Amino acid sequence: MLEFKNALLSLGFEVDAQKLNVNELANIRAPSILLVLPPENLEGGWAPPFAHYVVLWPLDKQRVRILDYPRESVVFSVDYLIRDLRSAGITNIPVLLCSNQGLAN
């Protein structure tokens, strides 16, 4: 994630790296890069053995767009996204919160 953070900073974005509980995703109001890690303690289930990056783009308080190239972007309700991550056993997610406040218009 450090490479992403440095790249975003070099482009003029303000970046805040945090580790959020999945419930805190509902409070994100800035475009963000999420690092979805396999669950740590998944009993009897299957999870991919690798990490996966997606971009979360808040549309409003109830909906987010997920960008996961090369797939088409999809819109989910925040509640659905949180339920889906919890059901997969994912509880904490490293996040890069991005802001373009530092960019010249």
N, C-alpha and C positions, 0 to 999 in steps of 0.2 A: 504494500500500500504506500510505502514511502516514495516509490517511483511515481505513482499517480499524484500524490500530494505535491511533489516537486514539480511535476509537469504542469499541474494546475496553477501553482504559484508563479511559475515562469510565464504563464499566459495572462497573469494579472488577476486571477481569482483570489479571493480570501478563502482559506480552507481551515476547517476546524476538525481535527481527528478525535473521535470519541468511540467508546464501546457502549452500545445501547442495549437495554433489555427490549425484547420484541414489542412490548406494550408501549414503549417510548417512541416507536415508529409513527404512532398516531400524531405526535407533536411536531414532526419534521415539516418545515415550511420552505425549505430550500432544496434545490436539486442536490442529490447525494449519490455517492458511490458506496454500495454495500458489498461487503465481503461475506458471503453466505458460506459458513463453515459446516462440515458434517457434524451432526449431533455428537456430543461427547459420551453420553450414556444412553444409547439407543438399545433397549433390550428386545430381542426377538424381531427386530425390524431391519430394513436395509436402508442404507444411505450411501450416496456417492462418496468414494474415498478421497475426494479432492475438494478444494475450495472453488467457489464460483463468484465472479463479480457481476453485479447488475447495477443499472442506474435507476434510482427512484426519483420520479419527477412529480411533486405534489401538484394536483390540479385544483383542488379546493380542500376543505376540511374533511370531506368524506371519501375522496377518490385520489388515487395515484396512478401514474403511468409508469410501467416497468419497461425499460429499454434493455434488451438482452440480445445484442447483435450476434449472429445474423438473423435471428428470429424477428418476426413482426412485433412491434410494441403492443402491449396490452394494457387495458385500464381495469383496475380492481378497486373495490371498496377497501378502505383501510382496514375495516373489521375483517373482511375476508382474508386479506394478506396476513394479518396477525394470527388469525385462526389457523391458516394453512401452515405457517411457520411453526406454530406451537404443536400442531398435530404431527409435524415431521420431527419433533423433538429439539427444535432449534430455539434457544432461549436468549442468547446474547449475540450481537452482530457488530463487528467493527464497521464504522461509518466515517466517510469523509463528507462533511457538510460543506457545500460550496456556495459562495456568494460572489456576485460580480460587482459589489459595491466599490471595489478598488479599481474597476475598469473605467477608462475614459469613454464618454459617450460620443 
